[in-house]
């Protein structure tokens, strides 16, 4: 005997919606979202403001990500990263260092393993 389980809709948190609305407002009044599943963690919603600045949020599942896009005025979904979208991306000052973590502040690096 198998039981049919109906998924329970997830209510979007006010802080999530407010943060995305704030991002859209701060970066030109519109933004594009690229949805990227990241396994058990959920879905990464990468935001690209109309000025090219990047932002991101992580939500529990694809349905929640789609609900977020439908809830926030000025936010549209891109099917994928494409040339048009990537050509406008302009990371904030310090973005690369933030993503590099501790490596960003190093002055000496070990020799590459495949470099003879």
N, C-alpha and C positions, 0 to 999 in steps of 0.2 A: 504494500500500500504506500503510495507516495502522496505527500501533501503538497499542495500548490502554495507557494509562498509569494505573497504580493510584496514587492519592495515598498518600504515606508519612505515617503518623500522626506528629504532632509530640508529642514528650514535653514535658510541662509542666515548666518549671524549678522547682526547689525554692524559689528566692527569690520567684518569682511566687506560688506556692501559699502560702508562709509569710506573705507580705505581705497577701494577701487574708484568710487565716485570722486574722491579727492584727487587721486592720480589723474583721472580724465580731466578734471577741472584745471589742475595745475599744468597740464601739458597740452594745451590747445583746444580743449573742449571735446576732443574725440580721441579714440584709441582703437587699436586692433588687438585682438587676443588670439594667441596661438595655443591650442590645447595639446599638451604632451603627457600622455600616460607615463607614470613613473613607478609602475608595479604596485605593490601593496600600500605604498604611501599615498596613492591617489593620483591626482592629475595636476600637473604644473600648468598654471595659466600665465603665460608670458605676455606681458602688456607692452605694446609699442605705442607711445603717445604720438600725436600728430607732429610733434616737434622732434620725434625720433628717440626720445629718452626711453630706456627700458625699465620695466618693473615686473614683479611677479608675485603670485600668490599660489599656495597649494591648497587644493580642496580634496575632499574624500573620494569623489567619483566623477565620471563624465557627466552624469545627469545634473549634479550640483554645479559643475562648471558651465553647462549650458544654461541653467537657471540664472546664474550670475550674469552671464552675457545678456540674457533677456531682461534682467532687472535694471541694469545700469544704462541710462540714456547716453548715447554717444559711443557705446562700446559695440564693436562688430567682431565677428569671428572670421579668421582666415583659415582656409582649408589646410594650408601648410606654409612653411617658410618658402618664399619665392623671391625672385630677383627684385621685384618692385618693393617688397616689404623690407628686405635686408638692406636695400640701397638707402633707406631713410634712417636706419638705426644709427644713433649717435650716443654711445654710452656716456654716462655722467663722468665728470672728473673723479678719478680714484676708483672707478668701477673695476678696472683690470687688477689693481692692487688688492681690492677686496676679494675678488674671485681667486686670486693666487694665494691668499692666506699668508702664512709665514714666509713663503718663498719670495714674496714681493719686496721684502726688506733685505734680502741677501746681497752681498757684494761679491762673494766667491761661490762658484758652483763647481761641483766635481766634474771630472772629465766624463764625457758620454761613454757608455759601455761599448757601443759599436764604433767608436772613433779610435782608430789604431794609432 
